[in-house]
Amino acid sequence: MRTTAVTVALAAAVVSSPGCRPSDRTGAPRVAEDRHLASAVITVDHAYQVPRPLPTAEPGTLIAATDHGPDAQLERARRWTVLYHSTNARGANVAVSGTVLLPSGRAPQGGWPVVSWAHGTTGVADACAPSQSANLGSEAFAQELRALLRAGYAVAASDYPGLGTPGPHTYLVGADEGNAVADIVTAARRLIPSLAPVWFAVGHSQGGQAALFATHTARRTGAQRLGAAVAVAPASHLEAMLAGVKASHVPSELSFAFYSLVGLAATEPGGPATDLRSLLGSSAAATASRVIADCVTHSHPVLKGVNTERMLPLKADQLRRMSERMGAYGDPDRSAITVPTLVIQGDADQDVPPAWTDEVVARLRRLGSPSLVYRVYPGAGHDQVLGQSVCDLLAFLHTHGGTRPGACTPPSSSHG
């Protein structure tokens, strides 16, 4: 979904012209007027154009926004692509892209509550930014978002740092993801001041990990209260990622290992993980580069029949140091969570082992997480659990300040 001359003109009219602001009497959302906001998001070869140098600004400050109007694929929700300020794990100011979705129809009294949707793995190349995809990364994600929109939630969906924006994607770097998930809520409120002050962090896989990290960011959103979090099949045990993939002899799992190396390199500019050729050797580095350049598929063709040990020829000490570093910045169970949190897991998940999520929940409880609920869904695979759990998810959000769910029927099918 690239910005065209039509959307540029539309965005300029919506964001900058007071004459186009809907009347409160109609029940339509009030859109902010900000004369300092760039008129539209511009995309060149899947890269969002960001001011260079990036001006200093508070997290959640809007850089640009494009209004795409009602989205027929997502319950006719009004859809924006946004650029906004966030900070990474080192405290540096970064630009992040994302999507804001507003349900059609009249807002409830007090405004639409907000779900900050944290997406699962889509890849690490700019083209893999969910905001550039009609279904925000996958049909399973779109199905979840439709349910949230129908239930009366506005959705703010971050791409995370480095997906579509400058720099490498900090894949599975928890603080970067959690900050971005929180800061897009502030950005959405600045775009649409009439949103309700309560928000929820909800994510799947990589995004489940991000949602857990977002529970530590409640103060970032000021008067906007984090009501609860939901983590579906959250990524964890990063210290076991590389060694596990290497020993697995399952070539398709190498995609996650290569993406993880990108995330590691992003945390150590100029460090040993930055140069794939030196790290992996010329042949494995060439394979890794091809995988990194593409978005997620169930099995990248270049990986067919390859040897996982040859693709990750890391010495024991080197593997240990890298794995420890990844666990330190990415494991979501190293500090207690005080926000009410629902963790969801399918017991037939082939991507996030159920035993790992069992351990995450047990560790968080030992650390003193007072309001942690855990539900396991028999027979549900990694994506399938999204559909099977959606009614429980909506009920949980309602318990903690969300909308009252109407009749809810889980989708009859969802890819697992």
Disulfide bonds with the S-S distance in Angstrom:
Cys128-Cys295 2.21
Cys391-Cys408 2.07
